Structures are given as C-alpha cells and as structure tokens.
Amino acid sequence: MEDFLLELADLLEIERSEIINDYQLEENENWDSLALISVIVMVDEHFKQSVSNEALRKCKVVGDILNLINYKFEVVEI
C-alpha cells in the first residue's frame, strides 16, 4: 500500500504526508483524465485489481480510492 500511496503523491505532485483519507482530489490541478488512467494502471500493477474509470471519477477524496481498492477487505486508514 505504501508504494501505491507514494506513487499517488508523485502523480499529484504533493508530499506523501499530504496523502490522507480526506485529501480533496478535485482541488488538485493534476487530478485530470490522465491522472485517472494512471491510477487505474497503478491499482492494476500494485493490487491486481481493476477499477473502472466511472468508479474512479466518483472519488472525491483519497479515502474513496482506498475504498475501491479494499472493498473486499478492511478499509485502510492512513
């Protein structure tokens, strides 16, 4: 999970310490259609799960992405 979060922080061009459950994605200028595709690929590479573009578009905060990844497991708090 930590590698994924580091990669997400890099994608959004923010510090890893800023990646918290309630971080507002839409307030980040780098959260765009290219970022959505990148996150889909990252989820597949790190967790061997697929996430739809539609589901990812509904994510408002980082915690929503984590819920998509962990929907079968206990939700990870960061």
Buried (B, 14 or more C-beta within 10 A) or exposed (E): EEEBBEBBBEBBEBEEEEBEBEBEBEEBEEBEEEBBEBBBEBBEEBBEEEBEEEBBEEBBBBBBBBBBBBEEEEEBEE
